Amino acid sequence: MRIGLYPGTFDPITHGHIDIIRRATVLVDRLVIGVAINRDKGPLFELEERVEMIEAECQSLSEQTGTEIVAHPFDNLLIDCARDVKAQLIVRGLRAVADFEYEYQMVGMNRALDDSVETVFLMAEARHQAIASKLVKEIARLGGDVSKFVTPPVRQALMKKFG
């Protein structure tokens, strides 16, 4: 069984994330969405809320593709999380060239820690390349319309947070 790990904070999950998840399903039999606890980032949504949103957003995608998709919280090293879930590959989404420099360094460090785990980069589709959770939260906080960037249930969750 081919197992992939797609890590991130997913605060909240966006159309860009879902695009990468959908495209990653053709590469693996089981896709683990690693939900980083990352207290330093001060996420808007609690861990449980982010896991629930991911599970809800990925349920039909899993049924459509036949790929098992599960959410897995983690607060350890990414490479250790990959080992924990028995992932042979780490999936990383790229939006722009600037993302690549950081990701390139991460791949080097992860390969030094465990060279049996490969990293695969997937470019977001052009219409999703500008979407960043941080910007989506800022737009929602200021009362803007985020419906182009997130699904209706995630939009509702954002509206609830910012009232």
Summary of the structure (lengths in Angstrom):
residues: 163
radius of gyration: 15.3
end to end distance: 44.1
largest distance: 46.6
contacts: 501
relative contact order: 0.20
helix: 48%
strand: 20%
